[in-house]
């Protein structure tokens, strides 16, 4: 049993410790943006803007440990896993796409959260996933316009996390 636990610990921590042992600089890897798709586990508040969504999380205690302690529509009491990932790569928390104004949606170079508690594989009856895919296509068009070159756009998207 002890060997199994030790083996697990070594295998689990080796990838994390190897960069410390080898002296690698984490800043070499640059992630320009996080574009997050998913269900309630990453919903940053999109559901509160969906009229057909029955699951709403814009009341206490949801968000009680988030910035300012105000409910944001997140299904957690604070940050989502996407927020922790963003913080670990020095990016701002990706805002929920539906919380952004049309003007704000034109400048999303650090990422956007498309997660929704109403999303799913079957996506019935309101086709929420399709709504977010359409919004992502609009985001891509905005990014292309903002970056002004196909090469810059391709590099941005290929280095971003999804």
C-alpha positions as CSV (number, residue, x, y, z in Angstrom):
1,X,0.0,0.0,0.0
2,X,2.8,2.4,0.9
3,X,4.5,1.8,-2.4
4,X,1.3,2.5,-4.3
5,X,0.8,5.8,-2.5
6,X,4.5,6.7,-3.0
7,X,4.2,5.8,-6.6
8,X,1.1,7.9,-7.0
9,X,2.8,10.9,-5.3
10,X,5.8,10.7,-7.5
11,X,3.8,10.3,-10.7
12,X,1.4,13.1,-9.7
13,X,4.0,15.7,-8.7
14,X,6.8,14.9,-11.2
15,X,5.4,17.0,-14.0
16,X,5.0,19.9,-11.6
17,X,8.4,19.6,-10.0
18,X,10.4,18.9,-13.2
19,X,10.2,22.6,-14.2
20,X,11.6,23.5,-10.8
21,X,14.3,20.9,-11.0
22,X,15.3,21.9,-14.5
23,X,15.0,25.6,-13.7
24,X,12.6,26.3,-16.5
25,X,11.0,29.7,-16.7
26,X,7.2,29.5,-16.7
27,X,6.9,32.9,-18.4
28,X,8.2,31.3,-21.6
29,X,4.8,29.8,-22.2
30,X,2.4,32.6,-23.0
31,X,-1.4,32.0,-23.0
32,X,-3.1,35.1,-24.5
33,X,-6.6,34.1,-23.7
34,X,-9.0,31.5,-22.2
35,X,-12.2,30.7,-24.1
36,X,-14.2,28.5,-21.8
37,X,-17.2,26.3,-22.8
38,X,-19.0,24.0,-20.4
39,X,-21.9,23.5,-18.0
40,X,-22.6,24.7,-14.4
41,X,-19.1,23.8,-13.3
42,X,-17.7,26.8,-15.1
43,X,-20.8,29.1,-15.5
44,X,-19.6,32.6,-14.6
45,X,-23.1,34.1,-14.7
46,X,-24.4,33.4,-18.2
47,X,-27.5,31.7,-16.9
48,X,-28.8,34.8,-15.2
49,X,-29.2,36.4,-18.7
50,X,-31.0,33.4,-20.2
51,X,-34.7,33.9,-19.9
52,X,-35.4,30.2,-20.5
53,X,-33.0,29.0,-17.9
54,X,-34.7,27.5,-14.9
55,X,-31.5,27.2,-12.8
56,X,-30.4,30.7,-11.6
57,X,-27.6,31.4,-9.2
58,X,-27.7,35.2,-8.8
59,X,-28.7,35.1,-5.1
60,X,-27.0,34.5,-1.8
61,X,-25.1,32.3,-0.8
62,X,-23.8,31.9,-4.4
63,X,-20.8,34.2,-4.9
64,X,-20.4,35.0,-1.2
65,X,-16.7,34.4,-1.4
66,X,-16.2,36.1,-4.8
67,X,-14.9,39.6,-5.3
68,X,-17.1,41.9,-3.2
69,X,-19.3,39.0,-2.0
70,X,-22.0,39.8,-4.5
71,X,-23.8,37.0,-6.2
72,X,-22.7,36.9,-9.9
73,X,-24.6,34.0,-11.2
74,X,-21.8,31.6,-10.6
75,X,-22.8,28.2,-9.4
76,X,-20.1,28.4,-6.7
77,X,-19.6,30.4,-3.6
78,X,-16.6,32.1,-5.3
79,X,-14.3,31.3,-8.2
80,X,-14.8,28.6,-10.9
81,X,-12.0,26.3,-12.0
82,X,-11.6,28.6,-15.1
83,X,-10.9,31.5,-12.7
84,X,-8.2,29.6,-11.0
85,X,-6.6,28.6,-14.3
86,X,-6.7,32.3,-15.5
87,X,-5.1,33.4,-12.3
88,X,-2.3,30.8,-12.6
89,X,-1.4,32.2,-16.1
90,X,-1.8,35.9,-15.0
91,X,-5.0,36.5,-17.0
92,X,-8.1,38.3,-15.8
93,X,-11.1,36.1,-15.0
94,X,-12.9,35.5,-18.3
95,X,-16.2,37.3,-18.1
96,X,-19.5,35.6,-19.0
97,X,-20.2,36.5,-22.6
98,X,-23.8,37.5,-21.8
99,X,-22.7,40.0,-19.2
100,X,-20.7,42.0,-21.8
101,X,-22.2,44.8,-23.7
102,X,-22.0,44.7,-27.5
103,X,-19.1,47.2,-27.4
104,X,-17.3,45.1,-24.8
105,X,-17.7,41.9,-26.9
106,X,-15.6,43.6,-29.6
107,X,-12.5,43.5,-27.4
108,X,-12.1,40.0,-25.9
109,X,-8.4,39.3,-26.4
110,X,-7.9,37.8,-22.9
111,X,-10.9,35.4,-23.1
112,X,-14.5,34.9,-22.5
113,X,-16.6,32.4,-20.5
114,X,-19.4,30.7,-22.5
115,X,-20.2,28.2,-19.8
116,X,-23.9,27.8,-18.9
117,X,-25.8,25.6,-16.5
118,X,-28.3,25.3,-19.3
119,X,-25.8,23.7,-21.6
120,X,-25.4,20.0,-22.3
121,X,-24.8,17.3,-24.8
122,X,-28.4,16.9,-25.7
123,X,-29.0,20.7,-25.5
124,X,-32.8,20.5,-25.3
125,X,-35.2,22.2,-25.4
126,X,-33.6,25.6,-25.8
127,X,-30.4,24.9,-27.8
128,X,-28.2,26.9,-25.4
129,X,-25.0,25.3,-26.7
130,X,-25.8,26.5,-30.2
131,X,-26.3,30.0,-28.9
132,X,-22.9,30.0,-27.3
133,X,-21.2,28.6,-30.4
134,X,-22.8,31.4,-32.5
135,X,-21.5,33.9,-30.0
136,X,-18.0,32.4,-30.2
137,X,-18.1,32.8,-34.0
138,X,-18.9,36.4,-33.5
139,X,-16.1,36.7,-31.0
140,X,-13.7,35.2,-33.6
141,X,-14.7,37.8,-36.1
142,X,-14.2,40.6,-33.6
143,X,-10.7,39.3,-32.8
144,X,-9.8,39.0,-36.5
145,X,-10.8,42.7,-37.0
146,X,-8.9,43.7,-33.9
147,X,-5.7,41.9,-34.7
148,X,-5.9,42.9,-38.4
149,X,-3.9,40.0,-39.8
150,X,-4.8,36.4,-40.4
151,X,-1.4,35.3,-39.0
152,X,-1.9,37.2,-35.8
153,X,-5.4,35.8,-35.4
154,X,-4.1,32.2,-36.0
155,X,-1.3,32.7,-33.5
156,X,-3.7,34.1,-30.9
157,X,-6.2,31.3,-31.2
158,X,-3.6,28.5,-31.4
159,X,-1.9,29.7,-28.2
160,X,-5.2,30.3,-26.3
161,X,-6.7,27.7,-24.0
162,X,-10.1,26.2,-24.6
